[in-house]
Amino acid sequence: MSELNKVIEDRLTAVESNASTAATAASTAQAAAAAAQATADAANAKVSVGSSEPGSPTTGLLWADTGTPALKMWNGSAWIQFATA
């Protein structure tokens, strides 16, 4: 019986190891999916055109400032200028 117990114990250890590896892979995949979604959301950003700053901008919003003129993007806390005409 002791040999059978050893085989069972070894197999349980292998299953536990595989489960841990799978959990780590799932966590990594979820993080990658969240990052991909954030990138897609930023790529689908809207463009605002006008001479005054858009109210309540969201991160990634592009603003074609006709007053300057310049192309700017809201980074979440400030307008970053990309180009001027």
MDTraj code that builds the backbone (N, CA, C; nanometers):
import mdtraj as md
import numpy as np

residues = "MET SER GLU LEU ASN LYS VAL ILE GLU ASP ARG LEU THR ALA VAL GLU SER ASN ALA SER THR ALA ALA THR ALA ALA SER THR ALA GLN ALA ALA ALA ALA ALA ALA GLN ALA THR ALA ASP ALA ALA ASN ALA LYS VAL SER VAL GLY SER SER GLU PRO GLY SER PRO THR THR GLY LEU LEU TRP ALA ASP THR GLY THR PRO ALA LEU LYS MET TRP ASN GLY SER ALA TRP ILE GLN PHE ALA THR ALA".split()
xyz = np.array([
    [0.0806, -0.1197, 0.0000],
    [0.0000, 0.0000, 0.0000],
    [0.0848, 0.1260, 0.0000],
    [0.1981, 0.1209, 0.0593],
    [0.2816, 0.2397, 0.0690],
    [0.3273, 0.2872, -0.0684],
    [0.3533, 0.1934, -0.1591],
    [0.3923, 0.2315, -0.2959],
    [0.2760, 0.3003, -0.3673],
    [0.1553, 0.2507, -0.3484],
    [0.0359, 0.3118, -0.4069],
    [0.0158, 0.4527, -0.3514],
    [0.0357, 0.4696, -0.2226],
    [0.0235, 0.6024, -0.1611],
    [0.1240, 0.7002, -0.2200],
    [0.2454, 0.6528, -0.2471],
    [0.3496, 0.7377, -0.3064],
    [0.3088, 0.7817, -0.4460],
    [0.2551, 0.6906, -0.5260],
    [0.2100, 0.7235, -0.6614],
    [0.0982, 0.8267, -0.6555],
    [0.0030, 0.8051, -0.5667],
    [-0.1094, 0.8986, -0.5525],
    [-0.0584, 1.0355, -0.5079],
    [0.0316, 1.0374, -0.4124],
    [0.0876, 1.1630, -0.3628],
    [0.1621, 1.2374, -0.4739],
    [0.2410, 1.1656, -0.5522],
    [0.3146, 1.2268, -0.6630],
    [0.2193, 1.2874, -0.7663],
    [0.1131, 1.2142, -0.7960],
    [0.0164, 1.2639, -0.8948],
    [-0.0591, 1.3863, -0.8430],
    [-0.0942, 1.3847, -0.7151],
    [-0.1616, 1.5008, -0.6564],
    [-0.0707, 1.6238, -0.6585],
    [0.0560, 1.6027, -0.6321],
    [0.1523, 1.7127, -0.6368],
    [0.1605, 1.7696, -0.7784],
    [0.1621, 1.6817, -0.8778],
    [0.1668, 1.7257, -1.0168],
    [0.0403, 1.8034, -1.0540],
    [-0.0753, 1.7558, -1.0094],
    [-0.2017, 1.8249, -1.0380],
    [-0.2016, 1.9632, -0.9734],
    [-0.1560, 1.9721, -0.8482],
    [-0.1495, 2.1005, -0.7797],
    [-0.0567, 2.1970, -0.8525],
    [0.0556, 2.1470, -0.8995],
    [0.1508, 2.2297, -0.9738],
    [0.0891, 2.2803, -1.1044],
    [0.0216, 2.1895, -1.1758],
    [-0.0432, 2.2285, -1.3009],
    [-0.1542, 2.3306, -1.2772],
    [-0.2277, 2.3147, -1.1688],
    [-0.3346, 2.4094, -1.1361],
    [-0.2766, 2.5473, -1.1057],
    [-0.1667, 2.5495, -1.0347],
    [-0.1006, 2.6761, -1.0029],
    [-0.0497, 2.7442, -1.1297],
    [0.0088, 2.6663, -1.2187],
    [0.0573, 2.7200, -1.3462],
    [-0.0578, 2.7748, -1.4286],
    [-0.1688, 2.7036, -1.4315],
    [-0.2865, 2.7491, -1.5061],
    [-0.3434, 2.8773, -1.4467],
    [-0.3460, 2.8887, -1.3148],
    [-0.3958, 3.0097, -1.2502],
    [-0.3075, 3.1297, -1.2828],
    [-0.1776, 3.1093, -1.2841],
    [-0.0848, 3.2165, -1.3198],
    [-0.1039, 3.2583, -1.4654],
    [-0.1193, 3.1623, -1.5538],
    [-0.1421, 3.1927, -1.6957],
    [-0.2734, 3.2675, -1.7152],
    [-0.3775, 3.2302, -1.6431],
    [-0.5066, 3.2987, -1.6531],
    [-0.4955, 3.4429, -1.6055],
    [-0.4242, 3.4639, -1.4972],
    [-0.4048, 3.5989, -1.4444],
    [-0.3278, 3.6856, -1.5442],
    [-0.2245, 3.6289, -1.6037],
    [-0.1461, 3.7007, -1.7049],
    [-0.2320, 3.7339, -1.8263],
    [-0.3161, 3.6408, -1.8684],
    [-0.4044, 3.6634, -1.9833],
    [-0.5064, 3.7732, -1.9535],
    [-0.5587, 3.7748, -1.8302],
    [-0.6545, 3.8790, -1.7930],
    [-0.5884, 4.0161, -1.7949],
    [-0.4670, 4.0260, -1.7463],
    [-0.3948, 4.1531, -1.7474],
    [-0.3681, 4.1989, -1.8908],
    [-0.3301, 4.1052, -1.9767],
    [-0.3051, 4.1384, -2.1175],
    [-0.4341, 4.1831, -2.1866],
    [-0.5444, 4.1191, -2.1540],
    [-0.6731, 4.1582, -2.2131],
    [-0.7123, 4.2981, -2.1686],
    [-0.6899, 4.3302, -2.0422],
    [-0.7214, 4.4639, -1.9914],
    [-0.6355, 4.5693, -2.0600],
    [-0.5083, 4.5392, -2.0799],
    [-0.4191, 4.6326, -2.1491],
    [-0.4610, 4.6504, -2.2950],
    [-0.4993, 4.5411, -2.3588],
    [-0.5452, 4.5493, -2.4979],
    [-0.6730, 4.6313, -2.5086],
    [-0.7630, 4.6148, -2.4115],
    [-0.8869, 4.6923, -2.4120],
    [-0.8580, 4.8411, -2.3943],
    [-0.7640, 4.8746, -2.3068],
    [-0.7277, 5.0147, -2.2864],
    [-0.6683, 5.0743, -2.4137],
    [-0.5866, 4.9971, -2.4835],
    [-0.5288, 5.0435, -2.6092],
    [-0.6370, 5.0627, -2.7143],
    [-0.7305, 4.9697, -2.7214],
    [-0.8405, 4.9814, -2.8181],
    [-0.9285, 5.1012, -2.7848],
    [-0.9549, 5.1222, -2.6569],
    [-1.0358, 5.2370, -2.6164],
    [-0.9680, 5.3671, -2.6573],
    [-0.8365, 5.3755, -2.6367],
    [-0.7621, 5.4957, -2.6743],
    [-0.7635, 5.5147, -2.8259],
    [-0.7561, 5.4046, -2.9006],
    [-0.7564, 5.4135, -3.0466],
    [-0.8918, 5.4592, -3.1001],
    [-0.9973, 5.4341, -3.0237],
    [-1.1313, 5.4744, -3.0656],
    [-1.1711, 5.6101, -3.0094],
    [-1.0719, 5.6870, -2.9681],
    [-1.0991, 5.8173, -2.9078],
    [-1.1689, 5.9087, -3.0078],
    [-1.2469, 5.9979, -2.9543],
    [-1.3180, 6.0958, -3.0353],
    [-1.2258, 6.2130, -3.0677],
    [-1.2639, 6.2916, -3.1659],
    [-1.1917, 6.4122, -3.2026],
    [-1.2854, 6.5300, -3.1851],
    [-1.2371, 6.6311, -3.1148],
    [-1.3134, 6.7537, -3.0948],
    [-1.2470, 6.8642, -3.1755],
    [-1.3277, 6.9466, -3.2408],
    [-1.2755, 7.0562, -3.3207],
    [-1.3357, 7.1859, -3.2685],
    [-1.2496, 7.2827, -3.2385],
    [-1.2992, 7.4116, -3.1918],
    [-1.1864, 7.4967, -3.1380],
    [-1.2193, 7.6226, -3.1044],
    [-1.1167, 7.7151, -3.0557],
    [-1.1036, 7.7141, -2.9036],
    [-1.1940, 7.6457, -2.8325],
    [-1.1821, 7.6382, -2.6870],
    [-1.1743, 7.4923, -2.6432],
    [-1.1102, 7.4702, -2.5275],
    [-1.0920, 7.3337, -2.4761],
    [-1.2264, 7.2644, -2.4565],
    [-1.2360, 7.1377, -2.4971],
    [-1.3588, 7.0612, -2.4728],
    [-1.3810, 7.0424, -2.3220],
    [-1.5052, 7.0505, -2.2793],
    [-1.5363, 7.0275, -2.1391],
    [-1.5335, 6.8793, -2.1051],
    [-1.4868, 6.8451, -1.9861],
    [-1.4804, 6.7071, -1.9360],
    [-1.4153, 6.6109, -2.0351],
    [-1.2900, 6.6366, -2.0758],
    [-1.2248, 6.5466, -2.1715],
    [-1.1935, 6.4113, -2.1087],
    [-1.1929, 6.3088, -2.1913],
    [-1.1529, 6.1755, -2.1472],
    [-1.0134, 6.1467, -2.2018],
    [-0.9402, 6.0613, -2.1331],
    [-0.8041, 6.0290, -2.1753],
    [-0.8038, 5.9795, -2.3196],
    [-0.7141, 6.0360, -2.3994],
    [-0.7024, 5.9979, -2.5397],
    [-0.7809, 6.0870, -2.6342],
    [-0.8627, 6.1791, -2.5792],
    [-0.9412, 6.2682, -2.6650],
    [-0.8477, 6.3559, -2.7460],
    [-0.8719, 6.3635, -2.8767],
    [-0.7954, 6.4524, -2.9635],
    [-0.8732, 6.5815, -2.9803],
    [-0.8024, 6.6935, -2.9776],
    [-0.8644, 6.8245, -2.9940],
    [-0.7909, 6.8992, -3.1040],
    [-0.8619, 6.9279, -3.2124],
    [-0.8086, 7.0112, -3.3190],
    [-0.8411, 7.1549, -3.2787],
    [-0.7439, 7.2225, -3.2177],
    [-0.7607, 7.3592, -3.1675],
    [-0.7512, 7.4557, -3.2849],
    [-0.8650, 7.5085, -3.3258],
    [-0.8683, 7.5993, -3.4411],
    [-0.8211, 7.7394, -3.4045],
    [-0.8093, 7.7683, -3.2753],
    [-0.7621, 7.8993, -3.2317],
    [-0.6115, 7.9127, -3.2430],
    [-0.5378, 7.8033, -3.2231],
    [-0.3910, 7.8100, -3.2223],
    [-0.3305, 7.8120, -3.3623],
    [-0.3576, 7.7411, -3.4604],
    [-0.4168, 7.6071, -3.4674],
    [-0.3148, 7.4996, -3.4298],
    [-0.3635, 7.3945, -3.3631],
    [-0.2760, 7.2849, -3.3203],
    [-0.3586, 7.1598, -3.2956],
    [-0.2923, 7.0451, -3.3020],
    [-0.3548, 6.9176, -3.2684],
    [-0.3036, 6.8783, -3.1308],
    [-0.3980, 6.8506, -3.0383],
    [-0.3613, 6.8193, -2.9004],
    [-0.4350, 6.6933, -2.8555],
    [-0.3785, 6.6264, -2.7522],
    [-0.4422, 6.5082, -2.6956],
    [-0.4457, 6.5213, -2.5443],
    [-0.5591, 6.4841, -2.4835],
    [-0.5734, 6.4858, -2.3379],
    [-0.5111, 6.3586, -2.2827],
    [-0.4116, 6.3718, -2.1939],
    [-0.3439, 6.2537, -2.1383],
    [-0.4015, 6.2113, -2.0035],
    [-0.5102, 6.2722, -1.9644],
    [-0.5727, 6.2404, -1.8368],
    [-0.5586, 6.3521, -1.7357],
    [-0.4600, 6.4408, -1.7600],
    [-0.4403, 6.5531, -1.6678],
    [-0.4014, 6.6828, -1.7387],
    [-0.3603, 6.6734, -1.8656],
    [-0.3189, 6.7934, -1.9389],
    [-0.3297, 6.7690, -2.0897],
    [-0.3362, 6.8786, -2.1656],
    [-0.3351, 6.8708, -2.3118],
    [-0.1917, 6.8647, -2.3584],
    [-0.1602, 6.7655, -2.4388],
    [-0.0273, 6.7490, -2.4954],
    [-0.0366, 6.7891, -2.6438],
    [0.0444, 6.8844, -2.6839],
    [0.0395, 6.9318, -2.8226],
    [0.1258, 6.8430, -2.9103],
    [0.0673, 6.8008, -3.0244],
    [0.1383, 6.7140, -3.1181],
    [0.1920, 6.7910, -3.2372],
    [0.1121, 6.8811, -3.2904],
    [0.1515, 6.9509, -3.4124],
    [0.0833, 7.0856, -3.4199],
    [0.1468, 7.1753, -3.4938],
    [0.0845, 7.3055, -3.5220],
    [0.0776, 7.3230, -3.6719],
    [-0.0174, 7.4030, -3.7139],
    [-0.0321, 7.4269, -3.8585],
    [0.0521, 7.5418, -3.9025],
])
top = md.Topology()
chain = top.add_chain()
for i, resn in enumerate(residues, 1):
    res = top.add_residue(resn, chain, resSeq=i)
    for name in ("N", "CA", "C"):
        top.add_atom(name, md.element.get_by_symbol(name[0]), res)
traj = md.Trajectory(xyz[None], top)
